[in-house]
Amino acid sequence: MHNILLKSLVLRRPVFTHNFRWKAYYQHKYDPKVEDVINKQIQAEQQAAQDYLAIATMFLHPCMSRPGAGGYFMKMYNEELEHMQKLIEYQLIRGGAIVISGLKAPTMDNKLTLQSAFKKGLSMEKSVTELLENVVAVAEKVDDYQCADFITSVYLAEQMSSINELSHHVTNMDRLCGDEHAVYQYDQHLLKSYPNPFKFKMPER
């Protein structure tokens, strides 16, 4: 009797297909293709946040003691988290199913420098931007102009700013040619704009 009841409950379980989602009363012309690329973008922003966090904590560690760089990359970490949260909010507003995927562990170099960190950050921002441009392309293909406008107005302008900012840092690092005193001064300059986000106080040199 118990097995028969369980079988009956299983048979009554609703099956959710793309067609069902498309016709759902809480959605308005939200194509599954757009829903999928938004979920991929959520994962990309989450991955970028984790990678920035790994860089920041390396610079804040006593063995490196680059508080300005640590503060700067913590700022980048918080920005990526904010981007992810906005996309999750957007997915909820459109009635999409949110997929939170697993992340890859950051691949960190024990010989990380300010120069290599800024170059890594620049590469990450370009990759994220390309994914955002793909979201716009997919949205426009299915006539989802609201989504295309949301990504363009909220994200792409900020991405261009981040790419420009990191490009300047890479150029400045190239000019310093690895001079330790010059790099220290550059880190102190960063510290004025991006103070240590944690409560512990780092010693002055």
C-alpha positions as CSV (number, residue, x, y, z in Angstrom):
1,M,0.0,0.0,0.0
2,H,2.8,2.4,0.9
3,N,4.6,1.7,-2.4
4,I,1.4,2.3,-4.4
5,L,0.9,5.7,-2.6
6,L,4.5,6.7,-3.4
7,K,4.1,5.7,-7.0
8,S,1.0,7.7,-7.3
9,L,2.7,10.9,-5.9
10,V,5.6,10.5,-8.3
11,L,3.2,10.2,-11.3
12,R,1.4,13.4,-10.2
13,R,4.6,15.4,-10.0
14,P,4.6,18.2,-12.7
15,V,7.2,18.2,-15.4
16,F,8.6,21.6,-16.2
17,T,9.8,22.0,-19.8
18,H,11.1,25.0,-21.7
19,N,7.6,25.3,-23.3
20,F,6.0,25.5,-19.8
21,R,8.5,28.2,-18.7
22,W,7.9,30.2,-21.9
23,K,4.1,30.3,-21.3
24,A,4.4,30.8,-17.5
25,Y,2.1,33.6,-16.2
26,Y,5.0,35.2,-14.4
27,Q,7.1,35.7,-17.5
28,H,6.8,38.0,-20.4
29,K,8.6,36.8,-23.6
30,Y,11.6,35.5,-21.7
31,D,13.3,33.1,-24.1
32,P,15.1,30.1,-22.5
33,K,18.2,31.0,-24.5
34,V,18.4,34.4,-22.7
35,E,17.7,32.7,-19.4
36,D,20.6,30.3,-20.0
37,V,23.2,33.0,-20.9
38,I,22.1,35.1,-17.9
39,N,22.9,32.1,-15.7
40,K,26.3,31.6,-17.4
41,Q,27.0,35.3,-16.7
42,I,26.1,34.9,-13.0
43,Q,28.6,32.1,-12.8
44,A,31.3,34.2,-14.7
45,E,30.8,37.1,-12.3
46,Q,31.0,34.7,-9.3
47,Q,34.2,33.2,-10.7
48,A,35.8,36.6,-11.3
49,A,34.9,37.6,-7.7
50,Q,36.6,34.5,-6.3
51,D,39.7,35.1,-8.4
52,Y,40.0,38.7,-7.3
53,L,39.5,37.7,-3.7
54,A,42.4,35.2,-4.0
55,I,44.7,37.9,-5.5
56,A,43.7,40.4,-2.8
57,T,44.4,38.0,0.1
58,M,47.8,37.1,-1.3
59,F,48.8,40.8,-1.3
60,L,47.4,41.3,2.2
61,H,49.4,38.3,3.5
62,P,52.4,39.2,5.7
63,C,54.8,37.5,3.3
64,M,53.9,40.0,0.6
65,S,52.6,43.1,2.5
66,R,51.1,45.1,-0.4
67,P,48.2,46.7,1.4
68,G,47.4,49.1,-1.4
69,A,47.1,46.3,-4.0
70,G,45.2,44.2,-1.5
71,G,42.7,47.0,-1.0
72,Y,42.4,47.6,-4.8
73,F,41.7,43.9,-5.6
74,M,39.2,43.7,-2.7
75,K,37.4,46.6,-4.4
76,M,37.3,44.6,-7.6
77,Y,36.1,41.5,-5.7
78,N,33.2,43.5,-4.2
79,E,32.3,44.9,-7.7
80,E,32.0,41.4,-9.2
81,L,29.8,40.3,-6.3
82,E,27.6,43.3,-6.9
83,H,27.4,42.4,-10.6
84,M,26.4,38.9,-9.7
85,Q,23.7,40.0,-7.3
86,K,22.2,42.4,-9.9
87,L,22.0,39.6,-12.4
88,I,20.4,37.3,-9.8
89,E,17.9,40.0,-9.1
90,Y,17.2,40.5,-12.8
91,Q,16.7,36.7,-13.3
92,L,14.2,36.8,-10.5
93,I,12.3,39.8,-11.9
94,R,12.0,38.0,-15.3
95,G,10.9,34.8,-13.7
96,G,13.9,32.8,-14.7
97,A,15.3,29.7,-12.9
98,I,18.5,30.7,-11.2
99,V,21.3,28.1,-11.5
100,I,24.2,28.5,-9.0
101,S,27.1,26.4,-10.3
102,G,30.3,25.2,-8.8
103,L,33.5,27.3,-9.3
104,K,37.0,26.5,-10.3
105,A,39.7,26.9,-7.7
106,P,41.9,30.0,-8.5
107,T,45.2,29.2,-10.1
108,M,47.6,31.4,-8.2
109,D,51.3,32.1,-8.8
110,N,53.5,32.2,-5.7
111,K,55.6,34.8,-7.4
112,L,52.6,37.1,-8.0
113,T,53.6,40.7,-8.6
114,L,51.6,43.9,-9.0
115,Q,52.4,43.8,-12.7
116,S,51.2,40.2,-13.2
117,A,48.2,40.8,-11.0
118,F,47.1,43.9,-13.1
119,K,47.6,41.9,-16.3
120,K,45.6,39.0,-14.9
121,G,42.8,41.4,-13.9
122,L,42.8,43.0,-17.4
123,S,42.5,39.6,-19.0
124,M,39.6,38.7,-16.7
125,E,37.7,41.9,-17.4
126,K,38.1,41.4,-21.2
127,S,36.7,37.8,-20.8
128,V,33.8,39.0,-18.7
129,T,33.0,41.7,-21.3
130,E,33.0,39.3,-24.2
131,L,30.5,37.1,-22.3
132,L,28.3,40.2,-21.6
133,E,28.4,41.1,-25.3
134,N,27.3,37.6,-26.1
135,V,24.3,38.1,-23.8
136,V,23.3,41.2,-25.8
137,A,23.7,39.3,-29.1
138,V,21.5,36.4,-27.9
139,A,18.9,38.8,-26.5
140,E,18.7,40.9,-29.7
141,K,18.4,37.7,-31.8
142,V,15.1,36.8,-29.9
143,D,13.9,40.4,-29.8
144,D,14.4,40.8,-26.1
145,Y,15.3,44.5,-26.3
146,Q,14.8,45.0,-22.6
147,C,17.5,42.5,-21.7
148,A,19.9,43.9,-24.3
149,D,19.4,47.4,-22.9
150,F,19.8,46.3,-19.3
151,I,23.2,44.6,-20.1
152,T,24.4,47.5,-22.3
153,S,23.4,50.3,-20.0
154,V,24.2,48.7,-16.6
155,Y,27.3,46.5,-17.4
156,L,29.1,47.3,-20.6
157,A,29.9,51.0,-19.8
158,E,31.3,49.9,-16.4
159,Q,33.4,47.2,-18.1
160,M,34.9,49.7,-20.5
161,S,35.9,51.8,-17.5
162,S,37.5,48.8,-15.7
163,I,39.5,47.8,-18.8
164,N,40.8,51.4,-19.2
165,E,41.7,51.6,-15.5
166,L,43.6,48.3,-15.4
167,S,45.3,49.2,-18.7
168,H,46.7,52.3,-17.1
169,H,48.0,50.2,-14.1
170,V,49.7,47.7,-16.5
171,T,51.4,50.6,-18.4
172,N,52.6,52.2,-15.1
173,M,53.9,48.9,-13.9
174,D,55.8,48.4,-17.2
175,R,57.4,51.8,-16.7
176,L,58.6,50.9,-13.2
177,C,60.5,47.9,-14.6
178,G,60.2,46.0,-11.3
179,D,62.1,48.6,-9.2
180,E,61.3,47.7,-5.6
181,H,61.3,51.2,-4.2
182,A,59.1,52.5,-7.1
183,V,56.7,49.6,-6.7
184,Y,56.5,50.2,-2.9
185,Q,55.6,53.9,-3.6
186,Y,53.0,52.8,-6.1
187,D,51.4,50.5,-3.6
188,Q,51.3,53.3,-1.0
189,H,49.6,55.5,-3.6
190,L,47.0,52.8,-4.1
191,L,46.5,52.5,-0.3
192,K,45.3,56.1,-0.1
193,S,42.4,55.3,-2.4
194,Y,41.8,51.7,-1.4
195,P,42.5,51.2,2.3
196,N,42.8,47.8,3.9
197,P,39.2,46.5,4.1
198,F,39.9,44.3,7.2
199,K,40.1,45.5,10.8
200,F,43.7,44.4,11.5
201,K,46.3,47.2,11.1
202,M,49.3,46.6,8.8
203,P,52.6,48.0,10.0
204,E,54.2,51.0,8.3
205,R,57.6,50.6,6.7
